[in-house]
């Protein structure tokens, strides 16, 4: 009778874990999600032992092997806050874009007094990008940032996935009570994808237009090893002719292209000095022809 009770308990607990995850919300009112999952893991492990024993006794009892649930859990915000590394805490975890990692091995950085302790026990994804560690900056809200800014967080997510143990997902902005990505999560991922695609396009453009050797200074730009000019003339700051030119301080990608026929098509933003009303927004360009 006792064996039957234990079997039913294990089956019920397993069904709750795999098919009724929203019940975690109700369970969490009385016991932490983590504690409940630990109980289920222990019950399941016990029955694996019983199943093995039953096999030796001539009975066939089959149970699911322990899953990775122990190391891939769903955390509530309250649960995660208990892993801030201070004395008496459960450990040292942080979350980035809703994924939770154990950073105990880096406690000199993430523990009390460490440079990154502000990240412990919470999801402060925004601060990874902005470097803002005040109350507003330590947030997981990043959707208002540009795709280019969001792209920088990819390096952090790859770093934690590579160097630290993954512990699970944080229920909230990025994952729902089932552990599935939220619409917010998908929007963030789409913006990151946009930034990556733009980077690929830029790299492709560089391959199409190999960069020439260029050297920038505060007052001038020297572009050398440029081929394909119509004339071997040199345009310099010292040239007394009205061909002196200025170029916008906002660098056009055209400066890196080496296959243009003449100076006007090479750098469309170039203008003769007298046609520029406000020279403070431009710098002088020094061009030399290299046969």
Residue frames relative to the residue before (quaternion, step in Angstrom):
aa qw qx qy qz dx dy dz
X 1.0000 0.0000 0.0000 0.0000 0.00 0.00 0.00
X 0.6618 0.5030 -0.3020 0.4667 3.57 0.94 -0.92
X 0.6325 0.5367 -0.3226 0.4558 3.55 1.04 -0.83
X 0.6415 0.5242 -0.3165 0.4622 3.57 1.00 -0.85
X 0.6358 0.5348 -0.3205 0.4549 3.57 1.02 -0.85
X 0.6734 0.4984 -0.2963 0.4586 3.55 0.91 -0.93
X 0.6267 0.5390 -0.3335 0.4533 3.57 1.03 -0.79
X 0.6722 0.4920 -0.2930 0.4693 3.58 0.90 -0.94
X 0.6218 0.5434 -0.3364 0.4527 3.58 1.05 -0.78
X 0.6695 0.5033 -0.2966 0.4587 3.57 0.90 -0.95
X 0.6578 0.5092 -0.3071 0.4623 3.57 0.95 -0.90
X 0.6581 0.5153 -0.3061 0.4557 3.58 0.93 -0.91
X 0.6636 0.5071 -0.3050 0.4577 3.57 0.90 -0.91
X 0.6459 0.5225 -0.3154 0.4586 3.56 1.00 -0.84
X 0.6472 0.5175 -0.3179 0.4607 3.59 0.96 -0.84
X 0.6294 0.5323 -0.3335 0.4576 3.56 1.02 -0.80
X 0.6708 0.5114 -0.2994 0.4459 3.56 0.91 -0.95
X 0.7882 0.3806 -0.1844 0.4471 3.55 0.78 -1.01
X 0.8148 0.2760 -0.1312 0.4927 3.58 1.04 -0.63
X 0.7805 0.2942 -0.1576 0.5286 3.59 1.13 -0.37
X 0.0811 0.8507 -0.5159 0.0595 3.59 0.89 0.85
X 0.5840 0.5809 -0.4012 0.4008 3.66 1.02 -0.54
X 0.5522 0.6118 -0.4073 0.3936 3.59 1.18 -0.44
X 0.4790 0.6707 -0.4301 0.3684 3.59 1.28 -0.33
X 0.6101 0.5772 -0.3540 0.4113 3.56 1.04 -0.77
X 0.6862 0.4529 -0.2723 0.4998 3.57 1.03 -0.85
X 0.6385 0.5402 -0.3269 0.4400 3.58 0.95 -0.90
X 0.6580 0.5567 -0.3093 0.4018 3.55 0.99 -0.89
X 0.5381 0.6083 -0.4076 0.4174 3.58 1.27 -0.18
X 0.7754 0.3338 -0.1554 0.5131 3.56 1.16 -0.63
X 0.7896 0.0288 0.0124 0.6129 3.58 1.12 -0.63
X 0.5522 -0.6215 0.4251 0.3578 3.58 -1.01 0.70
X 0.6125 -0.5576 0.4148 0.3766 3.54 -1.16 0.63
X 0.6446 0.5424 -0.3200 0.4335 3.53 0.96 -0.89
X 0.6611 0.5083 -0.3103 0.4564 3.60 0.93 -0.90
X 0.6465 0.5217 -0.3180 0.4568 3.57 0.98 -0.85
X 0.6693 0.4942 -0.3047 0.4637 3.57 0.93 -0.88
X 0.6125 0.5485 -0.3444 0.4532 3.57 1.09 -0.71
X 0.6304 0.5306 -0.3247 0.4644 3.58 1.02 -0.86
X 0.6630 0.5067 -0.3034 0.4601 3.56 0.90 -0.94
X 0.6385 0.5266 -0.3237 0.4585 3.59 0.98 -0.86
X 0.6699 0.5076 -0.2991 0.4519 3.56 0.93 -0.91
X 0.6401 0.5153 -0.3228 0.4696 3.57 1.00 -0.85
X 0.6591 0.5146 -0.3085 0.4534 3.56 0.93 -0.92
X 0.6548 0.5150 -0.3108 0.4576 3.59 0.94 -0.89
X 0.6227 0.5461 -0.3337 0.4502 3.57 1.05 -0.80
X 0.7093 0.4631 -0.2733 0.4557 3.56 0.92 -0.87
X 0.5507 0.5611 -0.4084 0.4638 3.55 1.18 -0.33
X 0.6372 0.5176 -0.3143 0.4767 3.55 1.06 -0.82
X 0.6520 0.5072 -0.3113 0.4698 3.58 0.98 -0.90
X 0.6366 0.5363 -0.3245 0.4492 3.56 1.02 -0.84
X 0.6417 0.5167 -0.3164 0.4703 3.56 1.02 -0.83
X 0.6477 0.5163 -0.3060 0.4693 3.55 0.99 -0.91
X 0.6422 0.5364 -0.3190 0.4451 3.55 0.99 -0.89
X 0.6172 0.5526 -0.3393 0.4456 3.54 1.07 -0.73
X 0.6559 0.5045 -0.3068 0.4703 3.56 1.03 -0.81
X 0.6928 0.4681 -0.2728 0.4760 3.58 1.14 -0.61
X 0.6192 -0.5782 0.3374 0.4104 3.56 1.27 0.11
X 0.6062 0.5312 -0.3656 0.4655 3.57 1.26 0.18
X 0.3159 -0.7412 0.5607 0.1908 3.57 -1.08 0.67
X 0.1061 0.7714 -0.6156 0.1209 3.58 -0.51 1.22
X 0.0815 -0.8252 0.5589 0.0085 3.59 -0.52 1.13
X 0.0197 -0.7907 0.6115 -0.0199 3.56 -0.87 0.99
X 0.5709 -0.5658 0.4648 0.3712 3.55 -1.21 0.48
X 0.4839 -0.6487 0.4977 0.3121 3.58 -1.00 0.78
X 0.6269 -0.5338 0.3834 0.4185 3.59 -1.12 0.54
X 0.3337 -0.7426 0.5425 0.2070 3.57 -0.82 0.95
X 0.6263 -0.5266 0.4094 0.4036 3.54 -1.33 -0.08
X 0.2729 0.8097 -0.4834 0.1901 3.55 1.31 0.29
X 0.6095 0.5803 -0.3529 0.4089 3.55 1.04 -0.78
X 0.7766 0.2920 -0.1504 0.5376 3.56 1.08 -0.74
X 0.7174 0.3159 -0.2409 0.5723 3.57 1.25 0.29
X 0.1608 0.8375 -0.4941 0.1690 3.53 0.43 1.27
X 0.4272 -0.6340 0.5684 0.3042 3.47 -1.40 0.09
X 0.1400 -0.8014 0.5799 0.0424 3.55 -0.72 1.11
X 0.3291 -0.6656 0.6206 0.2521 3.53 -1.15 0.64
X 0.6606 -0.4869 0.3707 0.4349 3.58 -1.24 0.29
X 0.6435 0.5306 -0.3146 0.4532 3.56 1.04 -0.81
X 0.6317 0.5295 -0.3315 0.4590 3.59 0.98 -0.83
X 0.6884 0.5012 -0.2891 0.4374 3.56 0.82 -1.02
X 0.6174 0.5722 -0.3462 0.4142 3.58 1.06 -0.71
X 0.6282 0.5458 -0.3297 0.4458 3.58 1.23 -0.41
X 0.6632 0.4570 -0.2923 0.5156 3.57 1.33 0.02
X 0.3104 0.7868 -0.4794 0.2340 3.57 0.87 0.94
X 0.5666 -0.6657 0.3512 0.3353 3.58 1.25 0.20
X 0.5213 0.6218 -0.4408 0.3838 3.61 1.19 -0.06
X 0.6982 -0.4686 0.3224 0.4348 3.58 -1.23 0.35
X 0.7967 0.2656 -0.2195 0.4966 3.56 -0.83 1.01
X 0.5334 0.6234 -0.4178 0.3903 3.61 1.24 -0.10
X 0.6132 -0.5917 0.3921 0.3466 3.57 -1.26 0.35
X 0.7782 -0.1905 0.1600 0.5766 3.57 1.18 -0.38
X 0.4578 -0.6581 0.5196 0.2955 3.55 -1.24 -0.46
X 0.1356 0.7938 -0.5687 0.1676 3.55 -0.10 1.36
X 0.0348 -0.7491 0.6552 0.0916 3.52 -1.36 0.26
X 0.2746 -0.7473 0.5801 0.1721 3.53 -1.28 0.34
X 0.0284 -0.7744 0.6318 0.0176 3.55 -1.10 0.74
X 0.8216 -0.0668 -0.0477 0.5641 3.55 -0.63 1.22
X 0.7449 -0.4537 0.2105 0.4414 3.54 1.00 0.93
X 0.6361 0.4917 -0.3460 0.4836 3.61 1.24 0.02
X 0.2970 -0.7938 0.5179 0.1164 3.55 -0.80 1.11
X 0.0572 -0.8006 0.5964 -0.0049 3.55 -0.94 0.99
X 0.4063 -0.6766 0.5651 0.2404 3.52 -1.22 0.69
X 0.0600 -0.8318 0.5518 -0.0082 3.59 -0.44 1.22
X 0.2122 0.8218 -0.5050 0.1567 3.56 1.19 0.52
X 0.6611 0.5194 -0.3303 0.4291 3.60 0.94 -0.80
X 0.7058 0.3871 -0.2613 0.5327 3.57 1.26 -0.24
X 0.1829 0.8453 -0.4889 0.1138 3.58 1.17 0.60
X 0.5757 0.5788 -0.3943 0.4220 3.60 1.14 -0.44
X 0.7044 0.4134 -0.2495 0.5202 3.57 1.24 -0.46
X 0.7924 0.3415 -0.1481 0.4833 3.58 0.92 -0.96
X 0.5877 0.5854 -0.3701 0.4182 3.57 1.23 -0.29
X 0.7399 -0.3819 0.2895 0.4720 3.61 -1.29 0.08
X 0.7936 0.2571 -0.2169 0.5070 3.56 -0.83 1.02
X 0.5756 0.5980 -0.3726 0.4150 3.58 1.26 -0.23
X 0.6584 -0.5441 0.3579 0.3773 3.55 -1.22 0.53
X 0.7840 0.3126 -0.1510 0.5146 3.59 1.07 -0.73
X 0.2775 0.7920 -0.5077 0.1950 3.58 1.17 0.44
X 0.5611 0.6214 -0.3846 0.3887 3.59 1.15 -0.52
X 0.6518 0.5234 -0.3152 0.4494 3.59 1.17 -0.48
X 0.5609 0.6581 -0.3732 0.3362 3.59 1.18 -0.53
X 0.8476 0.2015 -0.1526 0.4665 3.55 -1.06 0.82
X 0.7649 0.2790 -0.1760 0.5533 3.58 1.19 0.32
X 0.4075 -0.6347 0.5717 0.3230 3.52 -1.37 -0.06
X 0.0539 0.7974 -0.5931 0.0974 3.56 -0.40 1.28
X 0.0142 0.8631 -0.5039 0.0292 3.55 0.97 0.93
X 0.6237 0.5731 -0.3472 0.4025 3.57 0.96 -0.82
X 0.6636 0.5292 -0.3071 0.4304 3.58 0.96 -0.87
X 0.5602 0.5874 -0.3939 0.4314 3.59 1.17 -0.46
X 0.7135 0.4357 -0.2369 0.4950 3.56 1.12 -0.67
X 0.7850 0.3687 -0.1740 0.4665 3.56 0.81 -1.05
X 0.3366 -0.7432 0.5105 0.2716 3.59 1.10 -0.61
X 0.4922 0.6449 -0.4257 0.4007 3.56 1.30 0.32
X 0.0986 -0.8458 0.5242 0.0081 3.59 -0.41 1.24
X 0.4351 0.6566 -0.5084 0.3479 3.60 1.09 0.48
X 0.7647 -0.3950 0.2419 0.4480 3.57 -1.30 0.11
X 0.6670 0.4957 -0.2997 0.4686 3.57 1.02 -0.79
X 0.6927 0.5060 -0.2757 0.4338 3.55 0.96 -0.88
X 0.6638 0.4857 -0.3034 0.4811 3.59 1.13 -0.62
X 0.3687 0.7224 -0.4743 0.3424 3.53 0.63 1.22
X 0.4160 -0.6878 0.5253 0.2793 3.56 -1.25 0.33
X 0.5088 0.6465 -0.4098 0.3939 3.58 1.32 0.13
X 0.0683 0.8334 -0.5401 0.0954 3.59 -0.41 1.22
X 0.4458 0.7537 -0.4214 0.2359 3.57 1.25 -0.19
X 0.6493 0.5227 -0.3310 0.4423 3.60 1.14 -0.47
X 0.5495 0.6088 -0.3986 0.4106 3.60 1.25 -0.13
X 0.5818 -0.6038 0.4176 0.3501 3.57 -1.19 0.52
X 0.6475 -0.5074 0.3800 0.4230 3.61 -1.18 0.38
X 0.6431 0.5295 -0.3250 0.4477 3.58 0.99 -0.81
X 0.6506 0.5007 -0.3124 0.4779 3.58 1.02 -0.80
X 0.6616 0.5132 -0.3062 0.4529 3.56 0.95 -0.87
X 0.5861 0.5965 -0.3740 0.4011 3.57 1.08 -0.67
X 0.6255 0.5720 -0.3421 0.4057 3.58 1.07 -0.72
X 0.6281 0.5483 -0.3534 0.4243 3.60 1.12 -0.50
X 0.5019 0.6591 -0.4214 0.3689 3.58 1.23 -0.36
X 0.6268 0.5415 -0.3377 0.4470 3.58 1.01 -0.79
X 0.6525 0.5082 -0.3139 0.4663 3.58 1.04 -0.77
X 0.6580 0.5040 -0.3233 0.4566 3.60 0.89 -0.86
X 0.6471 0.5056 -0.3153 0.4756 3.58 1.02 -0.77
X 0.6248 0.5531 -0.3280 0.4429 3.56 1.06 -0.79
X 0.7032 0.4543 -0.2758 0.4722 3.60 0.82 -0.97
X 0.6374 0.5260 -0.3321 0.4547 3.58 1.00 -0.76
X 0.6989 0.4720 -0.2616 0.4694 3.56 1.09 -0.71
X 0.8153 0.3364 -0.1305 0.4529 3.57 0.83 -1.02
X 0.7818 0.2837 -0.1585 0.5322 3.62 1.16 -0.36
X 0.5703 -0.6145 0.4325 0.3318 3.55 -1.23 0.54
X 0.3755 -0.7144 0.5540 0.2044 3.52 -0.93 0.99
X 0.1606 -0.8265 0.5361 0.0604 3.59 -0.81 0.99
X 0.7612 -0.3399 0.2213 0.5061 3.61 1.10 -0.35
X 0.5633 -0.5948 0.4653 0.3354 3.52 -1.30 -0.45
X 0.3826 -0.7092 0.5510 0.2171 3.52 -1.20 0.65
X 0.3560 -0.7307 0.5439 0.2085 3.57 -0.70 1.09
X 0.5129 0.6354 -0.4550 0.3551 3.56 -0.75 1.02
X 0.8686 -0.0212 0.0302 0.4942 3.54 -0.78 -1.05
X 0.7905 0.3468 -0.1636 0.4776 3.59 0.95 -0.86
X 0.7989 0.1373 -0.0676 0.5817 3.60 1.12 -0.62
X 0.3854 -0.7248 0.5221 0.2313 3.56 -1.03 0.82
X 0.7556 -0.4053 0.2707 0.4376 3.57 -1.32 -0.06
X 0.6276 0.5084 -0.3376 0.4834 3.58 1.27 -0.24
X 0.4946 -0.6332 0.4424 0.3984 3.57 1.24 -0.39
X 0.5066 0.6413 -0.4228 0.3915 3.57 1.28 0.26
X 0.5816 -0.5853 0.4257 0.3713 3.61 -1.10 0.62
X 0.3811 -0.7123 0.5447 0.2251 3.57 -1.05 0.80
X 0.6645 -0.4714 0.3764 0.4410 3.58 -1.28 0.12
X 0.5925 0.5593 -0.3609 0.4537 3.59 1.13 -0.65
X 0.6303 0.5365 -0.3182 0.4622 3.57 0.93 -0.94
X 0.6851 0.4958 -0.2891 0.4486 3.57 0.87 -0.96
X 0.6250 0.5339 -0.3368 0.4592 3.59 1.04 -0.72
X 0.6468 0.5108 -0.3141 0.4711 3.57 0.96 -0.87
X 0.6648 0.5066 -0.3037 0.4573 3.58 0.91 -0.91
X 0.6366 0.5279 -0.3274 0.4571 3.59 1.04 -0.73
X 0.6483 0.5034 -0.3216 0.4721 3.59 1.01 -0.76
X 0.6335 0.5120 -0.3270 0.4791 3.57 1.04 -0.75
X 0.6348 0.5279 -0.3259 0.4606 3.58 1.01 -0.81
X 0.6177 0.5468 -0.3356 0.4548 3.58 1.04 -0.78
X 0.6624 0.5037 -0.2982 0.4675 3.56 0.95 -0.91
X 0.6485 0.5148 -0.3186 0.4615 3.59 0.98 -0.82
X 0.6492 0.5179 -0.3183 0.4572 3.57 0.96 -0.84
X 0.6313 0.5288 -0.3266 0.4638 3.55 1.04 -0.79
X 0.6427 0.5227 -0.3194 0.4601 3.56 1.00 -0.84
X 0.6357 0.5236 -0.3237 0.4659 3.59 1.02 -0.83
X 0.6439 0.5208 -0.3182 0.4614 3.58 0.99 -0.84
X 0.6572 0.5102 -0.3107 0.4597 3.57 0.97 -0.84
X 0.6458 0.5069 -0.3201 0.4728 3.58 1.01 -0.80
X 0.6310 0.5313 -0.3253 0.4622 3.56 1.05 -0.78
X 0.6398 0.5268 -0.3178 0.4605 3.56 1.05 -0.81
X 0.6367 0.5307 -0.3291 0.4524 3.57 1.01 -0.78
X 0.6461 0.5118 -0.3195 0.4674 3.57 1.06 -0.75
X 0.6585 0.5062 -0.3024 0.4677 3.57 1.10 -0.72
X 0.7783 0.1789 -0.0818 0.5963 3.55 1.15 -0.72
X 0.2237 -0.8115 0.5238 0.1308 3.61 0.18 1.25
X 0.4632 -0.7019 0.4640 0.2785 3.61 -0.85 0.90
X 0.3556 -0.6884 0.5831 0.2442 3.53 -1.15 0.67
X 0.6043 -0.5356 0.4175 0.4169 3.58 -1.24 0.14
X 0.0739 0.8059 -0.5832 0.0708 3.58 -0.69 1.01
X 0.1199 -0.7852 0.6058 0.0455 3.52 -1.12 0.68
X 0.1884 -0.8070 0.5546 0.0752 3.54 -0.72 1.11
X 0.0161 -0.7438 0.6669 0.0412 3.51 -1.18 0.62
X 0.7037 -0.4608 0.3117 0.4420 3.57 -1.22 0.15
X 0.7821 0.3633 -0.1721 0.4762 3.57 1.02 -0.79
X 0.8329 0.0756 -0.0150 0.5480 3.58 1.06 -0.49
X 0.2762 -0.7149 0.6144 0.1875 3.49 -1.37 0.22
X 0.1353 -0.7740 0.6131 0.0824 3.57 -0.89 0.90
X 0.0716 -0.7847 0.6156 0.0109 3.56 -0.66 1.13
X 0.0138 -0.8257 0.5629 -0.0350 3.57 -0.51 1.17
X 0.7791 0.3318 -0.2634 0.4621 3.54 -1.35 0.18
X 0.3661 0.7140 -0.5048 0.3184 3.55 1.06 0.78
X 0.1019 -0.8061 0.5815 0.0406 3.57 -0.79 0.97
X 0.7030 0.4995 -0.3313 0.3827 3.54 -1.27 0.33
X 0.4287 0.6884 -0.4899 0.3199 3.61 1.19 0.19
X 0.5361 -0.6244 0.4561 0.3386 3.57 -1.12 0.56
X 0.8062 0.1410 -0.0428 0.5729 3.57 1.06 -0.70
X 0.4517 -0.7089 0.4729 0.2643 3.61 -1.02 0.74
X 0.3319 0.7605 -0.5047 0.2384 3.57 1.14 0.47
X 0.2995 -0.7368 0.5757 0.1897 3.56 -1.21 0.53
X 0.1725 -0.7682 0.6099 0.0905 3.54 -0.94 0.89
X 0.0848 0.8206 -0.5548 0.1076 3.58 -0.41 1.17
X 0.6785 -0.4751 0.3693 0.4214 3.53 -1.32 0.17
X 0.6993 0.4841 -0.2685 0.4522 3.54 1.12 -0.70
X 0.4820 0.6743 -0.4396 0.3462 3.58 1.23 -0.23
X 0.3487 -0.7737 0.4893 0.2012 3.64 -0.59 1.10
X 0.5531 0.6212 -0.4065 0.3781 3.58 1.19 -0.29
X 0.5919 -0.5950 0.4061 0.3615 3.61 -1.21 0.39
X 0.4719 0.6824 -0.4467 0.3349 3.57 1.21 0.36
X 0.3686 0.7092 -0.5134 0.3123 3.60 1.27 0.10
X 0.0942 -0.8207 0.5631 0.0219 3.57 -0.89 0.89
X 0.2326 -0.7330 0.6200 0.1557 3.51 -1.29 0.40
X 0.1603 -0.7814 0.5952 0.0973 3.55 -1.14 0.60
X 0.5942 -0.5956 0.4052 0.3577 3.56 -1.07 0.74
X 0.5274 -0.6315 0.4685 0.3217 3.57 -1.09 0.72
X 0.5960 0.5035 -0.3689 0.5051 3.55 1.24 -0.35
X 0.3251 -0.8111 0.4504 0.1833 3.56 -0.09 1.29
X 0.2754 -0.7433 0.5816 0.1824 3.57 -0.74 0.99
X 0.5440 -0.6195 0.4428 0.3525 3.58 -1.06 0.67
X 0.5098 0.6629 -0.4185 0.3542 3.59 1.20 -0.41
X 0.5582 0.6215 -0.3938 0.3835 3.60 1.14 -0.52
X 0.6976 0.4743 -0.2754 0.4610 3.57 1.13 -0.56
X 0.5828 0.5960 -0.3761 0.4045 3.59 1.21 -0.10
X 0.1835 -0.8335 0.5182 0.0558 3.55 -0.78 1.02
X 0.6628 0.5372 -0.3029 0.4246 3.60 1.18 0.15
X 0.4264 0.7066 -0.4639 0.3221 3.60 1.12 0.59
X 0.5504 -0.6663 0.4173 0.2811 3.55 -1.18 0.64
X 0.8190 -0.0274 0.0318 0.5723 3.57 0.97 -0.67
X 0.7281 -0.4842 0.2815 0.3951 3.51 -1.28 0.38
X 0.6580 0.5273 -0.3285 0.4255 3.59 0.99 -0.74
X 0.7144 0.4084 -0.2660 0.5020 3.59 0.96 -0.76
X 0.5747 0.5939 -0.3793 0.4161 3.56 1.19 -0.48
X 0.8018 0.0381 0.0239 0.5959 3.54 0.88 -0.97
X 0.2439 -0.8245 0.4921 0.1363 3.59 0.16 1.25
X 0.6549 0.5364 -0.3327 0.4157 3.61 1.06 -0.57
X 0.5031 0.6577 -0.4347 0.3541 3.59 1.23 -0.19
X 0.0138 0.7825 -0.6216 0.0333 3.54 -1.02 0.84
X 0.5263 -0.5889 0.4786 0.3836 3.57 -1.17 0.42
X 0.6568 -0.5774 0.3186 0.3657 3.53 -1.04 0.82
X 0.6808 0.5279 -0.3136 0.3994 3.58 0.86 -0.90
X 0.6766 0.4921 -0.3057 0.4546 3.61 1.19 -0.37
X 0.6066 0.5437 -0.3508 0.4618 3.56 1.31 0.03
X 0.3359 -0.7853 0.4826 0.1939 3.63 -0.42 1.15
X 0.8068 0.1554 -0.0677 0.5660 3.58 0.98 -0.74
X 0.2105 -0.8356 0.4969 0.1027 3.55 -0.02 1.31
X 0.5129 0.6590 -0.4264 0.3476 3.61 1.18 -0.26
X 0.6811 0.4828 -0.2877 0.4693 3.57 1.20 -0.45
X 0.7162 0.3964 -0.2360 0.5237 3.55 1.30 0.07
X 0.2071 -0.7439 0.6128 0.1678 3.54 -1.27 0.33
X 0.5504 -0.6277 0.4351 0.3373 3.56 -1.14 0.58
X 0.2531 -0.7640 0.5794 0.1287 3.53 -1.00 0.86
X 0.1639 -0.7782 0.6020 0.0715 3.55 -0.87 0.98
X 0.0438 -0.8255 0.5621 -0.0273 3.57 -0.43 1.24
X 0.0521 -0.7846 0.6174 0.0231 3.57 -0.98 0.85
X 0.3772 -0.7210 0.5346 0.2282 3.54 -0.94 0.91
X 0.1078 -0.7887 0.6036 0.0438 3.56 -0.92 0.94
X 0.3232 -0.7767 0.5040 0.1958 3.62 -0.34 1.18
